[in-house]
Amino acid sequence: MIGLIASHDLTENRFCVLARYTDAVENSGGIPVILPLSQRDDCTKKYAEMCDGVIFPGGVDLDPKSYNEEKHEKCGEITPLRDVLEIKLANLLYELDKPLFGVCRGIQAMAVAFGGTLYQDIPSEYDSTIIHRQQPPYSTPTHTVKVGKDSLLYRITGREELSVNSMHHQSIKDKSERFSLTAFAPDGIVEAMEVKGMSFGLGVQWHPEHLYSVDPAAKALFDAFIASC
């Protein structure tokens, strides 16, 4: 049973998850369950207990207050309800050593949950010529990432270099002692992190849910996550 954290559509006040995530989970043998953004501690605890693993999907920006910064003018839409849930749930999953897989916003939420900070807007805060927010189709890679050979990501994919898609304007800035940085774009932007002390605590900055049907390395990420669960 794989929990998928819902996005919050503020216009319609509804919770939703892109079908690409549920399809990828099912394709690798998991049972996807959408988790609403409850703010009750007992609900968060039950999510951690009942799920065999959890995916933090992509979504809008994190509230900079969650990592003790003022909001930058280029920081976009935020959903504080999701920030609160994911930070609490990440730490509960750590305590239970249950698998956690973060995608795009998900890696950023993981970093914040375990003591890191973010670039609120790469184009205005980081000198880069890499396109980190590509146009569709999202099944087409737009840049490469270098993978550390001592990482879980390398053990899963067997590759020192991956071709990935890219749909973000924020990324990890400062790390903490609780996680390692294990892959980087050619401009030095962090593309993967792994939580120390977890059997499977992996976040990637790209979107393998758009690549799993065409790229064996992306499919391997979901397969390894489900196998760990």
Secondary structure, DSSP 8 states (H G I E B T S, - for coil): -EEEE-EEETTTTEEE--HHHHHHHHHTT--EEEE-----HHHHHHHHHH-SEEEE---SB--GGGGT----TT---B-HHHHHHHHHHHHHHHHHT--EEEETHHHHHHHHHTT--EES-HHHHS---S--B--S-TTS--EEEEE-TTSHHHHHH--SEEEE--B-S-EE-S--TTEEEEEE-TTS-EEEEEETT-SSEEEESS-GGGTTTT-HHHHHHHHHHHHH-
